[in-house]
Amino acid sequence: MLSANHSPARWRTALLAVILLAAGSVAASKPSGGGHGGARAAAGRKVYMSKCAVCHKDNGAGHSYLGPKANLRSPGVQRQTDAQLVAIIKSGNPPMPAWDGVLTTDQIQSVVRFIRTFNAMAKK
């Protein structure tokens, strides 16, 4: 017989809490999947076109002479989390310059949202 501290209801509650915490941890580590459009992506497009397109091209395919890192449509780039992409944009990735201090965090996050639209375009 189970004591009050070890009741089936208490075990179910504890198990549910562990599952929810694990699910949240996995979701936080993956690229953002939703909301590729909208105002945030539109704002990011404006910044991207003025600061990034010169090297990454309007469609995100990048100039071949810059190497594969310039292709923002590639699975390698699209697999990265939003936080990883924000960090790369802020600190730079030679030959790409660092944009921290030039762009605000909000602008950089908007650019990441726009970069995510390249993944949807590549799948079409």
VEXROZA-169963 format. One line per field, with one value per atom (N, C-alpha, C, CB): residue number from 1; atom name; x, y, z. Coordinates in nm, 2 decimals. Glycine has a CB too. Example, Ala and Ser with C-alpha at 12.3 -4.5 7.8 and 13.67 -1.06 7.14 Angstrom:
<rs>
num <- 1/1/1/1/2/2/2/2 .
atome <- N/CA/C/CB/N/CA/C/CB .
px <- 1.32/1.23/1.32/1.13/1.28/1.37/1.29/1.41 .
py <- -0.57/-0.45/-0.33/-0.45/-0.22/-0.11/0.00/-0.06 .
pz <- 0.78/0.78/0.78/0.90/0.71/0.71/0.79/0.57 .
</rs>
This chain:
<rs>
num <- 1/1/1/1/2/2/2/2/3/3/3/3/4/4/4/4/5/5/5/5/6/6/6/6/7/7/7/7/8/8/8/8/9/9/9/9/10/10/10/10/11/11/11/11/12/12/12/12/13/13/13/13/14/14/14/14/15/15/15/15/16/16/16/16/17/17/17/17/18/18/18/18/19/19/19/19/20/20/20/20/21/21/21/21/22/22/22/22/23/23/23/23/24/24/24/24/25/25/25/25/26/26/26/26/27/27/27/27/28/28/28/28/29/29/29/29/30/30/30/30/31/31/31/31/32/32/32/32/33/33/33/33/34/34/34/34/35/35/35/35/36/36/36/36/37/37/37/37/38/38/38/38/39/39/39/39/40/40/40/40/41/41/41/41/42/42/42/42/43/43/43/43/44/44/44/44/45/45/45/45/46/46/46/46/47/47/47/47/48/48/48/48/49/49/49/49/50/50/50/50/51/51/51/51/52/52/52/52/53/53/53/53/54/54/54/54/55/55/55/55/56/56/56/56/57/57/57/57/58/58/58/58/59/59/59/59/60/60/60/60/61/61/61/61/62/62/62/62/63/63/63/63/64/64/64/64/65/65/65/65/66/66/66/66/67/67/67/67/68/68/68/68/69/69/69/69/70/70/70/70/71/71/71/71/72/72/72/72/73/73/73/73/74/74/74/74/75/75/75/75/76/76/76/76/77/77/77/77/78/78/78/78/79/79/79/79/80/80/80/80/81/81/81/81/82/82/82/82/83/83/83/83/84/84/84/84/85/85/85/85/86/86/86/86/87/87/87/87/88/88/88/88/89/89/89/89/90/90/90/90/91/91/91/91/92/92/92/92/93/93/93/93/94/94/94/94/95/95/95/95/96/96/96/96/97/97/97/97/98/98/98/98/99/99/99/99/100/100/100/100/101/101/101/101/102/102/102/102/103/103/103/103/104/104/104/104/105/105/105/105/106/106/106/106/107/107/107/107/108/108/108/108/109/109/109/109/110/110/110/110/111/111/111/111/112/112/112/112/113/113/113/113/114/114/114/114/115/115/115/115/116/116/116/116/117/117/117/117/118/118/118/118/119/119/119/119/120/120/120/120/121/121/121/121/122/122/122/122/123/123/123/123/124/124/124/124 .
atome <- N/CA/C/CB/N/CA/C/CB/N/CA/C/CB/N/CA/C/CB/N/CA/C/CB/N/CA/C/CB/N/CA/C/CB/N/CA/C/CB/N/CA/C/CB/N/CA/C/CB/N/CA/C/CB/N/CA/C/CB/N/CA/C/CB/N/CA/C/CB/N/CA/C/CB/N/CA/C/CB/N/CA/C/CB/N/CA/C/CB/N/CA/C/CB/N/CA/C/CB/N/CA/C/CB/N/CA/C/CB/N/CA/C/CB/N/CA/C/CB/N/CA/C/CB/N/CA/C/CB/N/CA/C/CB/N/CA/C/CB/N/CA/C/CB/N/CA/C/CB/N/CA/C/CB/N/CA/C/CB/N/CA/C/CB/N/CA/C/CB/N/CA/C/CB/N/CA/C/CB/N/CA/C/CB/N/CA/C/CB/N/CA/C/CB/N/CA/C/CB/N/CA/C/CB/N/CA/C/CB/N/CA/C/CB/N/CA/C/CB/N/CA/C/CB/N/CA/C/CB/N/CA/C/CB/N/CA/C/CB/N/CA/C/CB/N/CA/C/CB/N/CA/C/CB/N/CA/C/CB/N/CA/C/CB/N/CA/C/CB/N/CA/C/CB/N/CA/C/CB/N/CA/C/CB/N/CA/C/CB/N/CA/C/CB/N/CA/C/CB/N/CA/C/CB/N/CA/C/CB/N/CA/C/CB/N/CA/C/CB/N/CA/C/CB/N/CA/C/CB/N/CA/C/CB/N/CA/C/CB/N/CA/C/CB/N/CA/C/CB/N/CA/C/CB/N/CA/C/CB/N/CA/C/CB/N/CA/C/CB/N/CA/C/CB/N/CA/C/CB/N/CA/C/CB/N/CA/C/CB/N/CA/C/CB/N/CA/C/CB/N/CA/C/CB/N/CA/C/CB/N/CA/C/CB/N/CA/C/CB/N/CA/C/CB/N/CA/C/CB/N/CA/C/CB/N/CA/C/CB/N/CA/C/CB/N/CA/C/CB/N/CA/C/CB/N/CA/C/CB/N/CA/C/CB/N/CA/C/CB/N/CA/C/CB/N/CA/C/CB/N/CA/C/CB/N/CA/C/CB/N/CA/C/CB/N/CA/C/CB/N/CA/C/CB/N/CA/C/CB/N/CA/C/CB/N/CA/C/CB/N/CA/C/CB/N/CA/C/CB/N/CA/C/CB/N/CA/C/CB/N/CA/C/CB/N/CA/C/CB/N/CA/C/CB/N/CA/C/CB/N/CA/C/CB/N/CA/C/CB/N/CA/C/CB/N/CA/C/CB/N/CA/C/CB/N/CA/C/CB/N/CA/C/CB/N/CA/C/CB/N/CA/C/CB/N/CA/C/CB/N/CA/C/CB/N/CA/C/CB .
px <- 0.08/0.00/0.09/-0.10/0.05/0.13/0.09/0.11/0.19/0.16/0.11/0.28/0.06/0.01/0.11/-0.05/0.24/0.35/0.38/0.47/0.34/0.37/0.25/0.45/0.14/0.02/0.03/-0.09/-0.05/-0.04/-0.06/-0.14/-0.15/-0.18/-0.05/-0.29/0.02/0.14/0.25/0.20/0.26/0.36/0.32/0.36/0.19/0.15/0.18/0.00/0.16/0.19/0.34/0.14/0.42/0.57/0.61/0.64/0.56/0.60/0.56/0.53/0.44/0.39/0.49/0.25/0.53/0.62/0.75/0.64/0.81/0.93/0.92/0.98/0.81/0.78/0.77/0.66/0.70/0.68/0.81/0.58/0.89/1.03/1.12/1.09/1.12/1.20/1.15/1.19/1.02/0.97/1.01/0.82/1.00/1.04/1.19/1.00/1.27/1.41/1.44/1.49/1.38/1.40/1.35/1.33/1.24/1.18/1.28/1.04/1.33/1.42/1.55/1.45/1.59/1.72/1.71/1.78/1.58/1.56/1.54/1.45/1.56/1.53/1.38/1.56/1.35/1.21/1.14/1.20/1.02/0.95/0.83/0.90/0.78/0.66/0.68/0.56/0.58/0.58/0.69/0.59/0.71/0.82/0.78/0.85/0.66/0.62/0.59/0.49/0.50/0.45/0.54/0.44/0.51/0.57/0.72/0.50/0.75/0.89/0.98/0.90/0.93/1.01/1.02/0.95/0.91/0.91/1.02/0.77/1.02/1.12/1.26/1.10/1.28/1.41/1.45/1.40/1.35/1.38/1.45/1.26/1.39/1.44/1.59/1.36/1.62/1.76/1.85/1.76/1.80/1.87/1.91/1.79/1.81/1.84/1.94/1.71/1.94/2.04/2.18/1.98/2.18/2.31/2.37/2.29/2.29/2.33/2.33/2.24/2.24/2.22/2.34/2.10/2.42/2.54/2.63/2.62/2.63/2.71/2.63/2.79/2.51/2.42/2.32/2.35/2.32/2.22/2.08/2.23/1.99/1.86/1.78/1.78/1.82/1.75/1.82/1.73/1.92/1.99/2.09/1.90/2.10/2.19/2.34/2.16/2.37/2.51/2.60/2.57/2.70/2.80/2.90/2.87/2.92/3.00/3.14/3.00/3.20/3.33/3.35/3.38/3.24/3.25/3.24/3.14/3.22/3.21/3.07/3.30/3.06/2.93/2.86/2.94/2.93/2.87/2.78/2.98/2.81/2.73/2.59/2.80/2.57/2.44/2.35/2.45/2.26/2.17/2.05/2.12/2.04/1.93/1.98/1.89/2.11/2.16/2.11/2.32/2.10/2.06/2.15/2.05/2.28/2.37/2.33/2.51/2.29/2.25/2.11/2.26/2.02/1.88/1.86/1.80/1.96/1.95/1.99/2.04/2.06/2.10/1.98/2.21/1.99/1.89/1.89/1.90/1.78/1.77/1.88/1.64/1.90/2.01/2.15/2.00/2.17/2.30/2.32/2.32/2.22/2.22/2.24/2.10/2.17/2.19/2.33/2.09/2.39/2.53/2.62/2.56/2.60/2.69/2.68/2.66/2.56/2.54/2.61/2.39/2.59/2.64/2.80/2.60/2.86/3.00/3.08/3.04/3.00/3.07/3.12/3.18/3.15/3.20/3.28/3.09/3.42/3.50/3.47/3.64/3.45/3.47/3.36/3.51/3.25/3.14/3.18/3.01/3.15/3.18/3.08/3.18/3.12/3.03/2.93/3.11/2.81/2.70/2.66/2.59/2.71/2.67/2.72/2.73/2.63/2.66/2.63/2.81/2.62/2.57/2.42/2.65/2.38/2.23/2.19/2.20/2.07/2.01/1.98/1.88/1.96/1.93/1.79/1.92/1.70/1.57/1.59/1.48/1.67/1.70/1.76/1.79/1.85/1.92/1.82/2.04/1.73/1.63/1.53/1.56/1.50/1.42/1.49/1.38/1.61/1.69/1.69/1.84/1.70/1.70/1.56/1.72/1.45/1.32/1.31/1.21/1.37/1.37/1.45/1.42/1.57/1.65/1.57/1.78/1.48/1.40/1.31/1.32/1.27/1.19/1.26/1.13/1.39/1.47/1.45/1.62/1.44/1.41/1.28/1.41/1.18/1.05/1.06/0.94/1.14/1.15/1.23/1.23/1.33/1.41/1.34/1.54/1.23/1.15/1.05/1.08/1.03/0.93/0.98/0.88 .
py <- -0.12/0.00/0.13/0.00/0.23/0.35/0.45/0.41/0.52/0.62/0.74/0.66/0.84/0.97/1.04/1.06/1.03/1.09/1.02/1.10/0.90/0.82/0.78/0.70/0.86/0.82/0.83/0.92/0.75/0.75/0.89/0.65/0.97/1.10/1.19/1.17/1.18/1.25/1.21/1.24/1.08/1.03/1.08/0.88/1.08/1.13/1.28/1.11/1.36/1.50/1.52/1.57/1.45/1.46/1.42/1.38/1.31/1.27/1.37/1.13/1.43/1.53/1.65/1.57/1.69/1.81/1.78/1.84/1.66/1.62/1.62/1.48/1.57/1.57/1.71/1.49/1.79/1.93/2.01/2.01/1.99/2.05/2.00/2.03/1.87/1.82/1.87/1.66/1.88/1.93/2.07/1.91/2.15/2.29/2.31/2.36/2.22/2.23/2.19/2.13/2.09/2.05/2.16/1.92/2.22/2.32/2.44/2.36/2.48/2.60/2.58/2.63/2.45/2.43/2.42/2.30/2.41/2.40/2.53/2.30/2.54/2.66/2.69/2.65/2.82/2.86/2.81/3.02/2.75/2.69/2.77/2.56/2.86/2.93/3.07/2.91/3.13/3.28/3.33/3.34/3.26/3.30/3.43/3.19/3.47/3.59/3.70/3.56/3.79/3.89/4.01/3.83/4.10/4.23/4.21/4.31/4.11/4.10/4.06/3.99/3.97/3.93/4.05/3.81/4.13/4.24/4.35/4.30/4.37/4.46/4.41/4.49/4.28/4.21/4.22/4.07/4.21/4.22/4.35/4.20/4.46/4.60/4.61/4.70/4.56/4.56/4.47/4.52/4.35/4.26/4.31/4.13/4.37/4.43/4.54/4.48/4.62/4.73/4.69/4.84/4.58/4.55/4.41/4.55/4.32/4.18/4.13/4.09/4.18/4.13/4.15/4.20/4.24/4.27/4.14/4.39/4.07/3.94/3.82/3.94/3.82/3.70/3.70/3.70/3.80/3.81/3.83/3.69/3.88/3.91/3.78/3.97/3.67/3.54/3.46/3.47/3.51/3.43/3.33/3.37/3.31/3.20/3.23/3.18/3.36/3.40/3.39/3.31/3.47/3.47/3.35/3.61/3.27/3.15/3.18/3.08/3.30/3.33/3.35/3.45/3.37/3.39/3.26/3.48/3.15/3.02/2.98/3.01/2.86/2.80/2.87/2.66/2.93/3.00/3.12/3.05/3.17/3.28/3.24/3.35/3.11/3.06/3.04/2.93/3.13/3.13/3.04/3.27/2.98/2.88/2.74/2.89/2.72/2.59/2.52/2.60/2.39/2.32/2.35/2.17/2.37/2.40/2.53/2.40/2.63/2.75/2.74/2.87/2.68/2.68/2.59/2.63/2.49/2.40/2.48/2.28/2.59/2.66/2.72/2.77/2.73/2.80/2.95/2.77/3.01/3.16/3.22/3.21/3.17/3.23/3.21/3.16/3.10/3.09/3.19/2.94/3.20/3.30/3.44/3.29/3.48/3.61/3.63/3.63/3.53/3.54/3.56/3.41/3.48/3.50/3.64/3.39/3.69/3.82/3.92/3.85/3.91/4.01/4.01/3.98/3.89/3.88/3.87/3.76/3.84/3.83/3.69/3.93/3.66/3.53/3.55/3.42/3.57/3.62/3.54/3.60/3.61/3.76/3.85/3.78/3.79/3.88/3.96/3.79/4.09/4.17/4.15/4.32/4.20/4.20/4.31/4.21/4.28/4.38/4.44/4.33/4.38/4.43/4.58/4.34/4.66/4.80/4.88/4.82/4.81/4.88/4.86/4.82/4.74/4.70/4.68/4.58/4.71/4.68/4.53/4.76/4.48/4.34/4.31/4.30/4.40/4.39/4.38/4.50/4.46/4.45/4.32/4.57/4.27/4.14/4.03/4.12/4.03/3.93/3.93/3.94/4.05/4.06/4.00/4.21/4.03/3.97/3.82/4.02/3.76/3.62/3.57/3.58/3.64/3.60/3.60/3.69/3.70/3.70/3.59/3.84/3.56/3.45/3.32/3.44/3.30/3.18/3.17/3.18/3.28/3.27/3.20/3.40/3.21/3.14/2.99/3.17/2.93/2.79/2.75/2.75/2.83/2.80/2.81/2.90/2.91/2.93/2.81/3.06/2.76/2.65/2.53/2.63/2.51/2.39/2.38/2.37/2.50/2.51/2.45/2.65 .
pz <- 0.00/0.00/0.00/0.12/-0.08/-0.09/0.02/-0.23/0.07/0.17/0.09/0.25/0.17/0.11/0.03/0.22/0.07/0.00/-0.13/0.08/-0.15/-0.27/-0.35/-0.23/-0.34/-0.41/-0.56/-0.36/-0.63/-0.78/-0.84/-0.84/-0.78/-0.83/-0.82/-0.75/-0.71/-0.69/-0.79/-0.54/-0.81/-0.91/-1.05/-0.91/-1.09/-1.22/-1.23/-1.24/-1.13/-1.13/-1.15/-1.00/-1.08/-1.09/-1.23/-0.98/-1.28/-1.41/-1.52/-1.45/-1.51/-1.60/-1.60/-1.57/-1.48/-1.46/-1.53/-1.31/-1.52/-1.58/-1.73/-1.53/-1.78/-1.93/-1.98/-1.96/-1.91/-1.96/-1.96/-1.88/-1.86/-1.85/-1.96/-1.71/-1.99/-2.09/-2.23/-2.09/-2.25/-2.38/-2.40/-2.38/-2.29/-2.30/-2.33/-2.18/-2.28/-2.30/-2.45/-2.21/-2.50/-2.64/-2.73/-2.67/-2.71/-2.79/-2.79/-2.75/-2.68/-2.67/-2.75/-2.53/-2.77/-2.83/-2.98/-2.78/-3.04/-3.18/-3.25/-3.21/-3.38/-3.45/-3.43/-3.60/-3.43/-3.42/-3.55/-3.41/-3.52/-3.64/-3.68/-3.60/-3.60/-3.64/-3.67/-3.53/-3.73/-3.75/-3.84/-3.62/-3.95/-4.04/-4.11/-4.14/-4.12/-4.19/-4.09/-4.27/-4.13/-4.04/-4.03/-3.90/-3.94/-3.92/-3.89/-3.82/-3.80/-3.76/-3.88/-3.65/-3.97/-4.08/-4.18/-4.15/-4.19/-4.28/-4.24/-4.29/-4.11/-4.05/-4.07/-3.90/-4.06/-4.08/-4.22/-4.03/-4.31/-4.46/-4.49/-4.54/-4.43/-4.46/-4.42/-4.39/-4.30/-4.24/-4.33/-4.10/-4.36/-4.44/-4.57/-4.46/-4.64/-4.77/-4.77/-4.84/-4.66/-4.66/-4.60/-4.57/-4.52/-4.46/-4.50/-4.31/-4.54/-4.56/-4.70/-4.47/-4.78/-4.91/-5.00/-4.98/-4.98/-5.06/-5.06/-5.01/-4.96/-4.95/-4.96/-4.82/-4.90/-4.89/-5.00/-4.76/-5.09/-5.20/-5.15/-5.29/-5.23/-5.20/-5.15/-5.31/-5.21/-5.19/-5.08/-5.31/-5.02/-4.92/-4.97/-4.83/-5.10/-5.15/-5.14/-5.30/-5.12/-5.09/-5.22/-4.99/-5.22/-5.33/-5.31/-5.34/-5.41/-5.40/-5.36/-5.53/-5.40/-5.36/-5.21/-5.44/-5.14/-5.00/-4.92/-4.95/-4.99/-4.93/-4.89/-4.81/-4.84/-4.81/-4.69/-4.78/-4.60/-4.49/-4.53/-4.39/-4.65/-4.70/-4.75/-4.81/-4.77/-4.81/-4.69/-4.89/-4.67/-4.56/-4.58/-4.53/-4.70/-4.72/-4.69/-4.87/-4.67/-4.65/-4.52/-4.65/-4.52/-4.40/-4.28/-4.43/-4.31/-4.20/-4.12/-4.25/-4.20/-4.14/-4.08/-4.24/-4.15/-4.11/-3.98/-4.22/-3.96/-3.84/-3.71/-3.86/-3.73/-3.61/-3.54/-3.64/-3.41/-3.33/-3.36/-3.18/-3.32/-3.34/-3.25/-3.29/-3.13/-3.04/-3.11/-2.91/-3.17/-3.24/-3.35/-3.29/-3.43/-3.54/-3.49/-3.63/-3.38/-3.32/-3.28/-3.20/-3.21/-3.16/-3.28/-3.08/-3.39/-3.51/-3.57/-3.61/-3.58/-3.64/-3.55/-3.66/-3.42/-3.32/-3.32/-3.18/-3.32/-3.31/-3.44/-3.22/-3.55/-3.68/-3.70/-3.69/-3.82/-3.86/-3.99/-3.88/-3.97/-4.09/-4.22/-4.06/-4.32/-4.34/-4.30/-4.49/-4.25/-4.21/-4.08/-4.18/-4.09/-3.97/-3.86/-4.01/-3.74/-3.62/-3.64/-3.49/-3.61/-3.62/-3.48/-3.70/-3.37/-3.24/-3.23/-3.13/-3.19/-3.17/-3.30/-3.14/-3.41/-3.54/-3.55/-3.66/-3.52/-3.52/-3.38/-3.61/-3.35/-3.22/-3.21/-3.19/-3.09/-3.07/-3.14/-2.92/-3.13/-3.20/-3.35/-3.16/-3.41/-3.55/-3.59/-3.59/-3.51/-3.54/-3.53/-3.44/-3.43/-3.41/-3.53/-3.28/-3.58/-3.70/-3.82/-3.72/-3.83/-3.95/-3.94/-3.95/-3.82/-3.80/-3.85/-3.66/-3.81/-3.85/-4.00/-3.79/-4.06/-4.21/-4.27/-4.26/-4.21/-4.26/-4.26/-4.17/-4.16/-4.15/-4.27/-4.02/-4.34/-4.45/-4.57/-4.50/-4.57/-4.68/-4.67/-4.67/-4.55/-4.54/-4.60/-4.39/-4.58/-4.65/-4.80/-4.59/-4.85/-4.99/-5.05/-5.02/-4.98/-5.03/-5.04/-4.94/-4.96/-4.97/-5.08/-4.83/-5.14/-5.25/-5.38/-5.27 .
</rs>
